[in-house]
Amino acid sequence: MALMEALKSPAFYVGALGSRKNTQKRKERLLEFDLNQEQVERLHGPVGLYSALSPHPKLRYRSWRK
């Protein structure tokens, strides 16, 4: 898994797309593998643009492009 390798590497920033809920679940799953708490805490998420204009992703994308 690329995310696990990135967290073990000396990369200065590791981020993942997804919701806050998904990010928390992802961190819990990563702790079940051979990653320690310090490595998992390096994961930033969710990353991306935040738009409160609409709850619908397609509309958010369209408003961002304009």
N, C-alpha and C positions, 0 to 999 in steps of 0.2 A: 504494500500500500504506500503510495507516494507521500501521503500526509505523515505517516509514521517516520519515513526516512527523512523528510524535511524537518520534523521536530527533533530528530537526533542529530541533525547537521548543525554547523555553525551559522546557518542563515539568520540574518538579523530580523526578519519578519516572516511569519507564516500565518496566512489567513485562509478562511474557508467561507464560501457562500452558504446561505441558509438562514433560517429564522433563529431567534434567540433560543427558542425551545429546542430546535434541532442541534444548535451548537452545544447546549448543555448535555444533551443525550450523547453527542459525538464524544465529548470529553469523558463522560462516564465509560463509554465503550473503550476508548483509548487506554484508560487505566487498567482495563482487563488484560491488555497485552503487555509487552515488556517495556512500557514507558513509565517513568516515575512522575510524581505530581508536578515537579518543577518543569519537566519537558511539556506536559500537557498544558500547563498554565501559559506557555509561550504561544499557544494557539489563539489568534485573534479572530473574533467572529461575533456576529456576522459582519462581513465586509461588503462594501458596495455603496450605492447611493441610497439615501433614505428620502422618501417623498411621502408626505402626509396628504397629498392631493386626492388620492383615491386608493381604496383597498384593492382594486383590481390591477394586477401586474401589467397587463397590456396597456391600460390607460396611463399608468405611471411611466412606462417606457415612452409612450407617444408624447407625453407632456415634457419629458426630459429631452427628447430629440428636438423639440421646437425652440 
